Amino acid sequence: MRLNKFLASCGVASRRECDNLISQGKVRVNGRVAELGLDVSEADEVTVDGSPVTLKKNEYYILNKPKGYLSTVSDDKGRKTVLDLLPSGVGRVYPVGRLDYDSEGLLIMTTDGELAQRLTHPSNEVPKTYLVKVEGTLTEADLNPIRSGIEIEGGYVTKKCKAHIVETNREYTKVHITITEGKNREIRKMFAAIGREVSLLKRIKVGELTLRGLDRGAYRKLSKEEVAYLMTL
């Protein structure tokens, strides 16, 4: 097995990040500094920053992230992170992708660096669906610039996406939007580009995986079938 895949399977990081660790000389195999492209087996002694790593059964969770939590494993300012919502006995899980501090909804947590890489790499175009709430009334025509790709803050033009109104009245409009990329605060910037501020942003689906009635802050383990499905995305 290639070393980067081995490290990812151990839950160290994604393959790309593992390549960076190898390039930085932080990985040793049988006491020697490893090189990119090296093949290893379970019989080899592999360390990262001096700590041994071994293959283990990966863990997979789905979490309904509330507002007010960071999608990271730690924070130097002492703010709450999504790991605070999981029991202390879980493995070294990482959030797959990000939901910003003020956003909520579906977040996958896993020790499987390879799956995390598959789900977040832009070339795989994994569809993610969000519920967006903005103040005031919107029409379907108002969403056309977003659907066709719109220039957002920083001059980036977003990819085409799907969007449709699910509820509207004088006070607010709710929209379901499905995107296949994940730029920082992208959806908020897309609606800002048409002059609307997002008051609620909730991820409700990754592919066809949904929260399935999980309350805010609740989590559960993914089934084998769900993990296998995610591998196909």
Order of alpha helices (4+ residues) and beta strands (2+ residues): alpha-alpha-beta-beta-beta-beta-beta-beta-beta-alpha-beta-alpha-beta-beta-alpha-beta-beta-beta-alpha
